[in-house]
């Protein structure tokens, strides 16, 4: 037996899914997360899998450790070092505002205190020439000030982040600073901006390196704890962590730049969504992924078979992290999202959540406010005796009481109130899809919705109908889809070169040489991480019209960089600009700002085993029926199926509900369900 594991450590549960490479059999486990020590839940999940340590070949983990440290503000104390005179950059930020007309709006709080923003006498210009050298005297003066700051905080709770002007052009001063600081302050991690974000715009670069320093100590402790825990249970295998760009990297290499793991826990879902979309034969490879859990909903985009990426991720509004990430939108819409009435008397849902503690009212664990889960229970969509496979009994009476109270304030009956709660949650998620599609000139009707997470399949058909989509795909084990994404993730290295060119004076030879250097560096890093195969190479250029402030990333075709290939890429920018903004300027000068390379390794394809019904009833027979409320139809006696009892090629017309341990799928009247050979379900609207 040779087993590969993918693990996703969420806020409520830690999910494991593995595949036996000899038989193709899947192994699954789900256990409560242990936020105080996340590694314990991973060890518990491995134990639940009942796979002996010698049989485990590799483990790939998606973690929210860095994400949670940022969101909960529990990271390290950062000492920020920058060019003298620019100490206020983290606080000045940008001139844009989240609420344009609010007189009380305040800027987001940076991850560094103002007193810890220190300047050092040095200056490099935009050509990379030294204007003010970094002297020994300047270093000694800086050392005294840093020592005074570090003395104010507990040992092991500080990190240093360095962002000098134009270091992405000439990093000599940043490199000298690191050498000096590591010698003078051993044990204090140092992050350099030209390494984590070698880009133009000092605020975005500074914000990114501050975030890197903020999470570095906690990520180092997490990785050390994991190595120790694995050794204790007899595991001495290589293991990897998911990166924000959708790739994976050996855990011991992750300590260097932890800011690149902020979306580690979210990336797996989109990777798996892409896989299941291809498996189900989604036309043109155009997919929208919808990962709805207990607290939030993550929406991602796959276009022409490729996952969309971005360098515009924000920790919260106004605090950017300019590293390559999978492009997604996250909103506060989950099963635990709370329904409430605003000052104008309108019903709202989220972003506040009951979470796992106290949880929805129907859990009977102390929740007092109506949640989306309570509404779904009232509508008959959830089975009170089979929630999470029957491990949690839901109280219909408690849900009825709070829905009646909310409905009384709105002047609505119980069912109408529950339907209103679900409708608003669905509209919030549909709006998130609009942000990634319509707002960018894309037609969601040309896309297939891939729904997963504990609550995703429950709402997917409704959301697809709102967006004019005609097809919904529900993966196998939808509650463990992110773990499956970690299982199938492949190594991926991203490189960036910031250099300004004009389209009327571009040097194809220089661009080609630098692209070749970037590809060689990325491949060398893949080799150091243990990958020996033939990599896949993707190149893009960030462009904008002369005078614009922000860029669009344009893919460049494979081949030698020639004037003709550059001209083709410039033409592609015009088309992309037309798609996004509704116009293009054919003869306008284009600025080429940033050159991007992504090199990916292929580690083998995972093939899911053929679906075999293993239920107690004849294959495809319902386990029963219950009254389910459907808007415009009222209550209908609806057949209920157990997913493990549905054979391949099973098909049925809605309304129907499919229950399984990790999720529930709702098929509405007029829709049709079909089960594929590997168990992937497709709903046709």
C-alpha positions as CSV (number, residue, x, y, z in Angstrom):
1,X,0.0,0.0,0.0
2,X,1.2,3.5,-0.9
3,X,-1.0,6.4,0.2
4,X,-0.9,10.1,-0.6
5,X,-2.8,12.4,1.8
6,X,-4.3,15.9,1.2
7,X,-5.4,17.7,4.4
8,X,-7.3,20.9,4.9
9,X,-7.2,22.5,8.3
10,X,-10.3,24.7,8.6
11,X,-11.6,26.8,11.4
12,X,-14.2,24.2,12.5
13,X,-13.1,20.9,11.0
14,X,-9.9,19.4,9.7
15,X,-10.5,17.2,6.6
16,X,-8.3,14.4,5.2
17,X,-8.7,12.7,1.9
18,X,-6.2,10.2,0.6
19,X,-5.7,7.8,-2.3
20,X,-4.2,4.4,-2.4
21,X,-2.0,4.6,-5.5
22,X,-2.0,0.8,-5.9
23,X,-5.8,0.3,-5.8
24,X,-7.2,3.9,-6.4
25,X,-9.3,3.6,-3.3
26,X,-10.1,6.8,-1.5
27,X,-9.6,7.3,2.3
28,X,-11.5,10.0,4.1
29,X,-11.5,11.4,7.7
30,X,-13.0,14.4,9.4
31,X,-12.2,15.6,12.9
32,X,-12.7,18.8,14.9
33,X,-10.0,21.4,14.4
34,X,-7.8,22.4,17.3
35,X,-7.1,26.1,16.9
36,X,-4.8,26.3,19.9
37,X,-2.5,23.7,18.3
38,X,-3.6,23.0,14.7
39,X,-1.1,20.1,14.3
40,X,-3.0,18.0,16.8
41,X,-6.1,17.9,14.5
42,X,-3.9,16.8,11.6
43,X,-2.5,13.9,13.7
44,X,-6.0,13.0,14.8
45,X,-7.2,12.9,11.2
46,X,-4.3,10.6,10.2
47,X,-5.1,8.3,13.1
48,X,-8.8,8.2,12.0
49,X,-7.7,7.2,8.5
50,X,-6.3,4.0,10.0
51,X,-3.4,4.0,7.6
52,X,-0.1,3.0,9.2
53,X,2.8,5.4,9.0
54,X,5.0,3.2,6.7
55,X,2.2,3.2,4.1
56,X,2.0,7.0,3.8
57,X,4.2,8.4,1.0
58,X,3.4,12.1,1.0
59,X,1.2,14.7,2.8
60,X,0.1,18.0,1.4
61,X,-1.6,20.5,3.8
62,X,-3.7,23.6,3.3
63,X,-3.5,25.7,6.4
64,X,-5.2,28.8,7.7
65,X,-2.6,29.5,10.4
66,X,-1.2,32.6,8.6
67,X,-4.6,33.7,7.5
68,X,-6.1,33.5,11.0
69,X,-3.0,35.3,12.5
70,X,-3.7,38.3,10.2
71,X,-7.5,38.3,10.5
72,X,-7.4,37.9,14.3
73,X,-4.3,40.2,14.7
74,X,-2.3,37.6,16.7
75,X,0.9,37.8,14.7
76,X,4.4,39.0,15.7
77,X,5.4,42.5,16.6
78,X,7.0,43.9,13.4
79,X,9.9,46.4,13.3
80,X,9.6,48.1,9.9
81,X,12.8,49.5,8.3
82,X,12.6,51.9,5.4
83,X,14.5,54.7,3.6
84,X,14.7,57.7,6.0
85,X,11.8,60.1,5.3
86,X,9.4,57.3,4.3
87,X,8.5,56.0,7.7
88,X,4.9,57.0,7.4
89,X,4.2,55.1,4.2
90,X,2.3,52.3,6.0
91,X,0.0,54.9,7.6
92,X,-0.4,57.3,4.6
93,X,-1.5,54.3,2.4
94,X,-3.6,55.4,-0.6
95,X,-6.0,58.3,-1.2
96,X,-8.9,56.0,-2.0
97,X,-11.6,55.4,0.6
98,X,-13.8,52.4,1.3
99,X,-16.8,54.6,2.2
100,X,-16.7,57.7,0.0
101,X,-19.2,59.8,1.9
102,X,-18.7,58.7,5.5
103,X,-17.4,61.4,7.7
104,X,-16.4,58.9,10.4
105,X,-14.5,56.4,8.3
106,X,-11.0,55.7,9.4
107,X,-8.2,54.1,7.5
108,X,-7.4,50.4,8.2
109,X,-4.9,49.8,11.0
110,X,-1.5,48.6,9.6
111,X,0.1,45.5,11.0
112,X,2.9,47.6,12.5
113,X,2.9,50.3,15.2
114,X,4.0,53.8,14.1
115,X,6.6,53.8,16.8
116,X,8.2,50.7,15.2
117,X,8.6,52.3,11.8
118,X,12.2,53.3,11.6
119,X,14.2,55.1,8.9
120,X,17.7,54.4,7.8
121,X,19.9,56.9,5.9
122,X,20.3,55.5,2.4
123,X,18.9,56.1,-1.1
124,X,18.9,54.3,-4.4
125,X,17.2,55.9,-7.4
126,X,14.8,54.4,-10.0
127,X,17.8,53.4,-12.2
128,X,19.3,51.5,-9.4
129,X,22.1,54.0,-8.8
130,X,23.2,54.8,-5.3
131,X,22.4,58.4,-4.2
132,X,23.1,58.0,-0.5
133,X,25.3,55.0,0.5
134,X,24.3,52.8,3.4
135,X,27.2,53.5,5.9
136,X,28.4,51.7,8.9
137,X,27.4,54.7,11.1
138,X,23.8,54.5,9.7
139,X,23.7,50.8,10.5
140,X,25.0,51.3,14.1
141,X,22.4,54.1,14.7
142,X,19.7,51.8,13.4
143,X,20.8,49.0,15.6
144,X,20.5,51.0,18.7
145,X,16.9,52.0,17.9
146,X,15.9,48.4,17.0
147,X,17.4,47.1,20.2
148,X,15.4,49.6,22.2
149,X,12.2,48.4,20.5
150,X,12.8,44.7,20.7
151,X,13.5,45.1,24.5
152,X,9.9,46.2,24.9
153,X,8.4,42.9,23.7
154,X,8.6,39.2,24.7
155,X,11.4,37.1,23.3
156,X,10.5,35.3,20.1
157,X,7.6,37.7,19.4
158,X,9.4,40.1,17.1
159,X,10.3,40.2,13.4
160,X,12.0,42.8,11.1
161,X,10.6,43.8,7.8
162,X,12.7,45.9,5.4
163,X,11.4,47.9,2.5
164,X,13.9,50.4,0.9
165,X,13.0,52.6,-2.1
166,X,13.7,50.9,-5.5
167,X,15.2,47.8,-3.9
168,X,13.4,45.8,-6.6
169,X,15.8,47.5,-9.1
170,X,18.9,47.2,-6.9
171,X,18.7,45.1,-3.8
172,X,22.2,45.7,-2.5
173,X,21.2,47.9,0.5
174,X,18.5,45.4,1.6
175,X,20.9,42.5,1.3
176,X,23.5,44.4,3.4
177,X,20.9,45.2,6.0
178,X,19.8,41.6,6.3
179,X,23.4,40.5,6.8
180,X,23.9,43.1,9.5
181,X,20.6,42.5,11.3
182,X,21.0,38.7,11.3
183,X,24.4,39.1,12.9
184,X,23.3,41.8,15.4
185,X,19.9,40.2,16.3
186,X,20.3,36.4,16.0
187,X,16.9,34.6,16.2
188,X,14.9,37.6,15.0
189,X,13.6,36.8,11.5
190,X,14.2,39.3,8.7
191,X,12.0,39.8,5.6
192,X,13.1,41.8,2.5
193,X,10.7,43.5,0.2
194,X,12.6,42.8,-3.0
195,X,12.3,39.1,-2.3
196,X,8.6,38.8,-1.3
197,X,7.3,41.4,-3.7
198,X,9.8,42.8,-6.3
199,X,7.3,45.3,-7.6
200,X,6.9,49.0,-8.3
201,X,4.7,50.9,-5.7
202,X,6.4,51.2,-2.3
203,X,3.1,51.1,-0.3
204,X,2.0,47.7,-1.7
205,X,5.6,46.3,-1.4
206,X,5.9,47.6,2.1
207,X,2.5,46.3,3.2
208,X,3.4,42.8,1.8
209,X,6.8,42.6,3.6
210,X,5.2,43.8,6.8
211,X,2.6,41.0,6.5
212,X,5.4,38.5,5.8
213,X,7.2,39.5,9.0
214,X,3.9,39.5,10.9
215,X,3.2,35.8,10.2
216,X,6.8,34.5,10.0
217,X,7.3,33.5,13.7
218,X,3.9,31.8,13.9
219,X,4.4,29.9,10.7
220,X,7.9,28.8,11.8
221,X,6.4,27.5,15.1
222,X,3.7,25.7,13.2
223,X,6.1,24.0,10.8
224,X,8.4,23.0,13.7
225,X,5.4,21.6,15.7
226,X,4.3,19.6,12.6
227,X,7.8,18.1,12.1
228,X,7.9,17.1,15.7
229,X,4.4,15.6,15.7
230,X,5.0,13.6,12.6
231,X,8.3,12.2,13.9
232,X,6.5,11.2,17.1
233,X,4.0,9.0,15.1
234,X,6.7,7.5,13.0
235,X,6.4,9.7,9.9
236,X,9.7,10.9,8.3
237,X,8.3,11.5,4.9
238,X,8.4,14.7,2.8
239,X,5.4,16.9,3.3
240,X,4.2,20.1,1.7
241,X,2.2,23.2,2.3
242,X,-0.3,24.7,-0.2
243,X,0.7,28.2,-1.5
244,X,-1.6,31.1,-2.3
245,X,-0.8,30.7,-6.1
246,X,-2.3,27.2,-6.1
247,X,1.0,25.3,-6.0
248,X,2.7,23.4,-3.2
249,X,6.2,23.6,-1.7
250,X,8.2,21.5,0.8
251,X,7.3,22.6,4.3
252,X,10.9,23.3,5.3
253,X,11.1,25.9,2.4
254,X,7.9,27.6,3.5
255,X,9.5,29.3,6.5
256,X,11.4,31.8,4.2
257,X,8.4,33.6,2.8
258,X,5.2,32.7,4.7
259,X,3.3,35.6,3.2
260,X,2.9,33.4,0.1
261,X,0.8,31.0,2.2
262,X,-2.0,33.4,3.2
263,X,-4.5,31.7,1.0
264,X,-3.1,28.2,1.6
265,X,-6.4,27.0,3.1
266,X,-8.5,28.5,0.2
267,X,-6.5,27.5,-2.8
268,X,-7.2,23.8,-2.6
269,X,-10.9,24.3,-3.2
270,X,-10.4,26.0,-6.6
271,X,-7.8,23.5,-7.7
272,X,-10.3,20.7,-6.9
273,X,-13.1,22.6,-8.6
274,X,-11.0,22.8,-11.8
275,X,-10.3,19.0,-11.6
276,X,-14.0,18.0,-11.1
277,X,-15.1,20.4,-13.8
278,X,-12.8,18.7,-16.3
279,X,-13.9,15.3,-15.0
280,X,-17.5,16.2,-15.6
281,X,-16.8,17.6,-19.1
282,X,-17.6,21.2,-18.5
283,X,-17.8,23.0,-21.8
284,X,-14.8,25.2,-22.7
285,X,-13.3,24.8,-19.2
286,X,-15.2,27.8,-17.9
287,X,-16.0,27.3,-14.3
288,X,-17.1,29.3,-11.2
289,X,-16.2,27.6,-8.0
290,X,-18.4,28.1,-4.9
291,X,-17.1,27.0,-1.5
292,X,-19.7,27.7,1.1
293,X,-18.9,26.6,4.7
294,X,-20.2,27.6,8.1
295,X,-18.9,31.1,8.2
296,X,-17.9,32.3,4.7
297,X,-18.2,31.6,1.0
298,X,-15.2,31.7,-1.4
299,X,-15.8,32.2,-5.1
300,X,-13.2,31.5,-7.7
301,X,-12.9,31.6,-11.5
302,X,-11.5,29.1,-14.0
303,X,-11.4,30.5,-17.6
304,X,-10.6,28.4,-20.6
305,X,-9.4,25.7,-18.3
306,X,-7.0,27.9,-16.4
307,X,-7.3,29.2,-12.9
308,X,-7.4,33.0,-12.7
309,X,-4.6,34.7,-10.6
310,X,-4.1,38.1,-9.2
311,X,-1.5,40.2,-7.3
312,X,-4.3,42.4,-5.8
313,X,-5.3,40.4,-2.7
314,X,-6.1,42.4,0.4
315,X,-6.0,41.2,4.0
316,X,-8.8,43.6,4.6
317,X,-9.8,46.6,2.6
318,X,-6.8,48.9,2.1
319,X,-4.1,46.4,3.3
320,X,-2.7,44.8,0.2
321,X,-0.5,41.7,-0.2
322,X,1.1,41.9,-3.6
323,X,2.1,38.3,-4.1
324,X,0.7,36.0,-6.8
325,X,-2.5,34.4,-5.5
326,X,-5.4,32.5,-6.9
327,X,-8.1,35.1,-7.8
328,X,-11.1,34.8,-5.5
329,X,-13.7,36.7,-3.6
330,X,-14.7,35.9,0.0
331,X,-17.9,37.1,1.6
332,X,-19.5,36.4,5.0
333,X,-22.1,34.0,3.8
334,X,-22.2,30.5,5.4
335,X,-24.5,28.2,7.2
336,X,-23.9,30.1,10.4
337,X,-24.6,33.5,8.9
338,X,-27.0,35.5,11.1
339,X,-30.3,37.0,9.9
340,X,-31.0,40.5,11.3
341,X,-33.1,43.5,10.7
342,X,-31.4,46.8,10.0
343,X,-32.4,50.3,11.2
344,X,-34.6,50.7,8.1
345,X,-36.5,47.6,8.8
346,X,-34.9,45.5,6.1
347,X,-33.9,41.9,6.5
348,X,-30.1,41.3,6.2
349,X,-28.1,38.1,6.3
350,X,-24.4,38.1,7.5
351,X,-21.6,38.9,7.5
352,X,-21.9,38.1,11.3
353,X,-21.8,34.4,12.0
354,X,-22.8,32.1,14.8
355,X,-19.8,30.0,13.9
356,X,-19.4,26.6,15.5
357,X,-19.8,28.1,19.0
358,X,-22.6,28.9,19.9
359,X,-23.7,27.8,16.4
360,X,-27.2,27.9,14.8
361,X,-30.2,27.9,17.1
362,X,-31.1,24.4,15.9
363,X,-27.9,23.0,17.3
364,X,-29.2,23.6,20.8
365,X,-25.8,24.8,22.0
366,X,-26.7,28.3,23.0
367,X,-27.3,30.1,19.7
368,X,-30.2,32.6,19.9
369,X,-30.3,34.3,16.5
370,X,-31.7,32.9,13.2
371,X,-29.1,31.6,10.8
372,X,-29.1,30.2,7.3
373,X,-28.9,26.7,8.7
374,X,-32.1,27.3,10.8
375,X,-33.9,28.5,7.7
376,X,-32.9,25.5,5.6
377,X,-34.1,23.2,8.4
378,X,-37.5,24.9,8.4
379,X,-37.8,24.7,4.6
380,X,-37.2,20.9,4.9
381,X,-33.9,21.0,3.0
382,X,-32.0,19.5,6.0
383,X,-32.6,16.3,7.8
384,X,-32.7,16.9,11.5
385,X,-31.7,13.3,12.2
386,X,-28.9,13.0,9.6
387,X,-26.9,16.3,9.9
388,X,-23.2,15.4,9.5
389,X,-24.2,11.8,9.2
390,X,-26.3,12.0,12.3
391,X,-23.6,13.2,14.6
392,X,-25.5,16.3,15.4
393,X,-29.3,16.2,16.1
394,X,-31.0,19.4,14.9
395,X,-33.9,20.8,16.9
396,X,-36.9,21.8,14.7
397,X,-38.7,23.3,17.7
398,X,-35.9,25.8,18.5
399,X,-35.6,26.8,14.8
400,X,-39.4,27.3,14.6
401,X,-39.5,29.5,17.6
402,X,-36.8,31.9,16.4
403,X,-38.1,32.0,12.8
404,X,-41.6,32.8,14.1
405,X,-40.2,35.7,16.2
406,X,-38.2,37.1,13.3
407,X,-41.2,36.7,10.9
408,X,-43.5,38.5,13.4
409,X,-41.2,41.6,13.2
410,X,-41.3,41.4,9.4
411,X,-45.0,40.6,9.0
412,X,-44.2,37.2,7.3
413,X,-45.2,33.7,8.0
414,X,-42.7,31.0,9.1
415,X,-42.0,29.6,5.6
416,X,-41.9,33.0,4.0
417,X,-39.4,34.2,6.6
418,X,-37.1,31.1,6.1
419,X,-37.3,31.5,2.3
420,X,-36.4,35.2,2.6
421,X,-33.3,34.4,4.7
422,X,-32.2,31.8,2.1
423,X,-32.9,34.2,-0.8
424,X,-30.8,37.0,0.7
425,X,-27.9,34.7,1.4
426,X,-28.2,33.4,-2.2
427,X,-28.3,36.9,-3.5
428,X,-25.1,37.8,-1.6
429,X,-23.3,34.9,-3.1
430,X,-24.6,35.7,-6.6
431,X,-23.2,39.2,-6.1
432,X,-19.8,37.7,-5.4
433,X,-20.0,35.8,-8.7
434,X,-20.9,39.0,-10.4
435,X,-17.8,40.7,-9.1
436,X,-15.6,38.0,-10.7
437,X,-17.5,37.7,-13.9
438,X,-19.9,40.5,-15.0
439,X,-17.7,43.3,-13.5
440,X,-14.8,42.0,-15.7
441,X,-16.8,41.7,-18.9
442,X,-17.4,38.0,-18.6
443,X,-20.9,36.3,-19.1
444,X,-21.7,33.9,-16.2
445,X,-24.2,32.2,-18.5
446,X,-21.2,30.7,-20.3
447,X,-19.8,29.2,-17.1
448,X,-20.6,26.0,-15.1
449,X,-21.0,26.3,-11.3
450,X,-18.9,23.9,-9.2
451,X,-20.4,23.8,-5.7
452,X,-18.8,22.3,-2.6
453,X,-18.2,22.9,1.1
454,X,-20.7,21.8,3.7
455,X,-23.4,24.2,2.5
456,X,-22.5,24.8,-1.2
457,X,-24.6,22.1,-2.8
458,X,-27.5,23.1,-0.6
459,X,-27.7,26.6,-2.3
460,X,-26.0,25.9,-5.7
461,X,-29.1,25.3,-7.9
462,X,-30.7,28.5,-6.6
463,X,-27.6,30.6,-7.2
464,X,-27.0,29.1,-10.7
465,X,-30.6,30.0,-11.6
466,X,-30.0,33.6,-10.5
467,X,-26.9,33.9,-12.7
468,X,-28.5,32.3,-15.8
469,X,-26.2,29.2,-15.5
470,X,-27.5,25.9,-16.8
471,X,-25.2,23.4,-15.1
472,X,-24.0,22.7,-11.6
473,X,-21.3,20.2,-10.7
474,X,-21.2,18.7,-7.2
475,X,-17.8,16.8,-6.5
476,X,-17.5,13.6,-4.5
477,X,-17.2,14.3,-0.8
478,X,-18.1,18.0,-1.3
479,X,-17.4,18.8,2.4
480,X,-13.7,17.6,1.8
481,X,-13.1,19.2,-1.6
482,X,-10.4,21.6,-0.3
483,X,-8.5,18.6,1.1
484,X,-8.8,16.9,-2.3
485,X,-7.3,20.0,-3.9
486,X,-4.3,19.8,-1.5
487,X,-4.0,16.1,-2.5
488,X,-3.7,16.8,-6.3
489,X,-1.8,20.1,-6.1
490,X,1.5,20.3,-7.9
491,X,4.7,22.3,-7.3
492,X,4.5,25.8,-8.7
493,X,7.0,28.7,-8.7
494,X,6.2,32.3,-9.6
495,X,8.8,34.8,-10.6
496,X,8.4,38.6,-11.1
497,X,10.6,41.1,-12.9
498,X,9.6,44.8,-12.6
499,X,10.9,46.9,-15.6
500,X,9.3,49.8,-17.5
501,X,9.0,49.7,-21.3
502,X,6.9,51.7,-23.8
503,X,5.3,49.8,-26.7
504,X,6.9,52.3,-29.2
505,X,10.4,51.6,-27.8
506,X,10.4,48.0,-26.6
507,X,13.5,45.9,-26.7
508,X,12.4,42.3,-27.5
509,X,15.9,40.9,-27.0
510,X,16.1,42.3,-23.5
511,X,12.7,41.1,-22.6
512,X,13.5,37.6,-24.0
513,X,16.8,37.5,-22.0
514,X,15.1,38.4,-18.7
515,X,12.2,35.9,-19.3
516,X,14.8,33.2,-19.9
517,X,16.6,34.1,-16.7
518,X,13.3,34.0,-14.7
519,X,12.4,30.7,-16.2
520,X,15.8,29.2,-15.4
521,X,15.6,30.5,-11.8
522,X,12.1,29.1,-11.3
523,X,13.1,25.7,-12.8
524,X,16.2,25.7,-10.5
525,X,14.0,26.2,-7.5
526,X,11.7,23.4,-8.6
527,X,14.8,21.1,-8.8
528,X,15.8,22.1,-5.3
529,X,12.4,21.2,-4.1
530,X,12.8,17.7,-5.6
531,X,11.0,17.9,-8.9
532,X,12.8,16.3,-11.8
533,X,10.2,16.2,-14.6
534,X,9.6,18.5,-17.5
535,X,7.9,21.7,-16.2
536,X,5.0,23.7,-17.7
537,X,5.9,27.4,-18.3
538,X,3.5,30.3,-18.4
539,X,4.5,33.9,-19.2
540,X,2.5,37.1,-18.9
541,X,3.1,40.8,-19.0
542,X,1.4,43.5,-16.9
543,X,0.3,46.3,-19.2
544,X,-1.6,49.6,-19.2
545,X,-2.3,52.5,-21.5
546,X,0.0,55.5,-21.2
547,X,-1.2,57.5,-18.2
548,X,-3.2,54.8,-16.5
549,X,-2.5,53.8,-12.9
550,X,-3.2,50.1,-12.9
551,X,-2.4,47.2,-15.1
552,X,-3.9,44.1,-16.7
553,X,-2.0,40.8,-16.9
554,X,-1.8,39.5,-20.5
555,X,-0.7,35.9,-21.3
556,X,2.1,35.6,-23.7
557,X,2.2,32.6,-26.1
558,X,5.0,30.1,-25.9
559,X,8.1,30.5,-28.1
560,X,11.1,32.8,-28.6
561,X,10.4,36.5,-27.6
562,X,10.4,38.3,-31.0
563,X,9.0,41.7,-32.0
564,X,6.2,39.8,-33.7
565,X,5.3,37.8,-30.5
566,X,5.4,41.1,-28.5
567,X,3.1,42.7,-31.1
568,X,0.6,39.8,-30.7
569,X,0.7,40.2,-26.9
570,X,0.1,44.0,-27.3
571,X,-2.9,43.2,-29.5
572,X,-4.2,40.8,-26.8
573,X,-4.0,43.7,-24.3
574,X,-6.3,45.8,-26.5
575,X,-8.8,43.0,-26.6
576,X,-8.6,42.4,-22.8
577,X,-9.1,46.1,-22.1
578,X,-12.1,46.1,-24.4
579,X,-13.6,43.2,-22.5
580,X,-13.0,44.8,-19.1
581,X,-13.9,48.4,-19.8
582,X,-15.9,48.4,-23.0
583,X,-13.3,50.2,-25.1
584,X,-9.8,50.1,-26.4
585,X,-7.5,52.7,-28.0
586,X,-5.8,51.0,-30.9
587,X,-3.0,53.5,-31.5
588,X,-2.3,54.5,-27.9
589,X,1.1,53.8,-26.3
590,X,1.1,50.8,-24.0
591,X,3.3,50.7,-20.9
592,X,4.8,47.3,-20.0
593,X,5.3,47.4,-16.2
594,X,5.9,43.9,-14.9
595,X,7.0,40.5,-16.4
596,X,5.7,37.4,-14.8
597,X,6.6,33.7,-15.0
598,X,5.0,30.7,-13.5
599,X,6.6,27.3,-13.7
600,X,4.6,24.2,-12.7
601,X,5.6,20.6,-12.2
602,X,3.4,17.6,-13.0
603,X,3.5,14.9,-10.3
604,X,0.9,12.5,-11.8
605,X,-2.8,12.4,-12.4
606,X,-5.2,11.2,-9.7
607,X,-7.9,8.9,-11.1
608,X,-11.0,8.4,-9.0
609,X,-12.4,4.9,-8.7
610,X,-15.6,4.0,-10.5
611,X,-18.7,4.6,-8.5
612,X,-20.3,1.5,-6.9
613,X,-23.5,1.7,-4.8
614,X,-22.9,0.3,-1.3
615,X,-26.2,1.1,0.3
616,X,-28.7,-1.2,2.0
617,X,-31.5,-0.5,-0.5
618,X,-31.5,-1.4,-4.2
619,X,-29.3,1.1,-6.1
620,X,-31.0,4.4,-6.8
621,X,-34.0,3.9,-4.6
622,X,-35.0,6.8,-2.3
623,X,-34.5,6.3,1.5
624,X,-37.7,8.1,2.1
625,X,-39.5,11.4,1.5
626,X,-40.4,14.6,3.3
627,X,-42.2,17.9,2.7
628,X,-39.8,20.5,1.3
629,X,-40.8,24.1,0.6
630,X,-39.9,25.4,-2.8
631,X,-40.6,29.0,-3.7
632,X,-43.4,29.4,-6.3
633,X,-44.4,25.7,-5.7
634,X,-45.0,25.6,-1.9
635,X,-44.5,22.4,0.0
636,X,-43.9,19.3,-2.0
637,X,-43.4,15.7,-0.8
638,X,-39.8,15.2,-2.1
639,X,-37.8,12.0,-2.4
640,X,-34.7,11.8,-0.3
641,X,-31.6,9.8,-1.6
642,X,-28.4,8.8,0.1
643,X,-25.5,9.6,-2.1
644,X,-23.6,6.4,-1.4
645,X,-26.5,4.5,-2.8
646,X,-26.6,6.2,-6.1
647,X,-24.9,4.2,-8.9
648,X,-23.1,5.6,-11.9
649,X,-25.5,6.8,-14.7
650,X,-28.3,7.3,-12.2
651,X,-30.6,10.1,-13.3
652,X,-33.8,11.6,-11.9
653,X,-35.9,14.7,-12.2
654,X,-36.4,17.2,-9.4
655,X,-37.5,17.9,-6.9
656,X,-35.2,15.7,-4.9
657,X,-32.6,15.9,-2.2
658,X,-29.3,13.9,-1.9
659,X,-27.9,13.5,1.6
660,X,-24.4,12.5,2.6
661,X,-22.2,12.8,5.6
662,X,-20.5,16.0,4.6
663,X,-23.2,17.9,2.7
664,X,-26.7,18.0,1.3
665,X,-27.7,18.7,-2.4
666,X,-31.0,20.2,-3.4
667,X,-32.4,19.7,-6.9
668,X,-35.4,21.9,-7.6
669,X,-38.6,21.2,-9.6
670,X,-37.8,21.4,-13.3
671,X,-34.1,20.4,-12.8
672,X,-32.4,17.1,-13.4
673,X,-29.7,15.2,-11.6
674,X,-27.2,12.8,-13.2
675,X,-24.4,10.8,-11.6
676,X,-21.1,10.3,-13.5
677,X,-18.9,7.3,-13.5
678,X,-16.7,8.5,-10.7
679,X,-19.7,9.7,-8.6
680,X,-19.6,13.3,-9.6
681,X,-23.1,14.7,-9.7
682,X,-24.4,17.1,-12.3
683,X,-27.6,19.2,-12.0
684,X,-29.0,20.5,-15.3
685,X,-31.3,23.5,-15.0
